[in-house]
Amino acid sequence: MNRKVGSSEQLFGLSSKAIDRWVSINNIEPSSRIVKLIKEVSAKLFFLANKSQEQVSDEYATIRAEIASAYESIRIELERTAI
């Protein structure tokens, strides 16, 4: 993602604070689709990180598929808009 974005500062993490900083520094509209997608992925990855020691469940597999889909949406959004 950082290679595609012509921004002042790259996105260095997926914590709320890292995303908020990236949005602020690069003057990105906080309610933009790209920000919403990144925050959704962040939340889903947090879920998976906390479930990593558990047996793979249907919920785990579903969220993993949602992350893959969100990745594609982010890629398309980056191509569609110039941040």
C-alpha positions in Angstrom: 0.0 0.0 0.0 2.8 2.4 0.8 4.2 2.1 -2.6 1.0 3.2 -4.2 0.2 6.1 -2.0 1.9 9.4 -2.8 1.8 10.6 0.7 4.1 12.5 3.1 4.3 9.7 5.5 3.8 6.0 5.1 1.4 3.9 7.1 3.7 2.3 9.7 1.3 0.1 11.6 -2.3 -1.0 11.9 -3.1 0.3 15.4 -5.7 3.0 15.7 -3.1 5.5 16.6 -0.9 4.6 13.7 -3.8 4.9 11.3 -5.0 8.2 12.8 -1.5 9.6 12.5 -1.2 8.5 8.9 -4.6 10.1 8.1 -3.7 13.3 9.9 -0.2 13.8 8.5 -1.4 13.1 4.9 -4.6 15.1 5.1 -6.8 12.2 4.3 -10.5 12.5 5.0 -11.1 10.3 8.1 -14.4 9.1 6.7 -13.0 8.1 3.3 -13.5 4.6 2.1 -9.7 3.8 2.2 -9.6 4.7 5.9 -12.7 2.6 6.7 -11.2 -0.4 4.8 -7.9 -0.1 6.6 -9.6 0.1 10.0 -11.8 -2.9 9.2 -8.7 -4.9 8.3 -7.0 -3.8 11.4 -9.9 -5.0 13.6 -10.0 -8.4 11.8 -6.3 -8.9 12.1 -6.5 -8.2 15.8 -9.2 -10.9 16.1 -7.0 -13.4 14.2 -4.0 -12.6 16.3 -6.0 -13.3 19.5 -7.3 -16.6 18.0 -4.0 -17.9 16.7 -3.5 -20.3 19.5 -6.9 -21.8 19.1 -8.0 -24.5 16.8 -8.9 -23.1 13.4 -12.7 -22.5 13.4 -15.2 -21.6 10.8 -15.2 -18.0 12.2 -11.4 -17.8 11.8 -11.6 -19.0 8.2 -14.4 -16.6 7.4 -12.5 -13.6 8.8 -9.4 -14.7 6.9 -11.5 -14.6 3.7 -12.9 -11.2 4.6 -9.4 -9.9 5.1 -8.4 -11.2 1.6 -11.5 -9.5 0.1 -10.7 -6.2 2.0 -7.1 -6.3 0.6 -8.5 -6.4 -2.9 -10.9 -3.6 -2.1 -8.0 -1.5 -0.8 -6.0 -2.2 -3.9 -8.9 -1.1 -6.1 -9.5 2.0 -4.0 -5.9 3.0 -4.2 -5.9 2.6 -8.0 -9.2 4.6 -8.2 -8.1 7.5 -6.0 -4.9 9.4 -5.5 -4.3 10.0 -1.8 
